[in-house]
């Protein structure tokens, strides 16, 4: 289940909730940009007993695109063998995808601050989504978030 969150402060957010346990989720928020070459944003993970945030993940225009990765997963809604993965240039956000019988995709979201001053921690949650429409919606919502468009 994904949705661009309606925010009273007019800030764009996208939240991904696990359909197996809605208390497990990932939120993209606090998008900003210094120039046309990058988008900076925060990623928050939550699960029972866990809250983690990396405050400044960077998406570079020359980097591989998270939305393209999500689009490819949605296109392959009939499934695949093994695991597929994507990461930011600095590896502060990594996404690993696995297909489960019944038409579901498990996305394991891992955040880790890239600066040594942050203490070298990392955190992960796994969200399960329907392989077809939910993955397509997620890709569209993330694309709109990066573009700065409110949906």
Buried (B, 14 or more C-beta within 10 A) or exposed (E): BBBBEEEEEEEBBBBBBBBEBEEBBBBBBBBEBEEEEBBBBBBBBBBEEEEBBBBBBBBEEEBEBBBEBBBBBBEBBEBBEEEBEBBBBBEBBBBBBBBEEEBBBBBBBBBBBBEEEEEEEBBBBBBBBBBBEBBBBBBBBBBBBBEEEEB
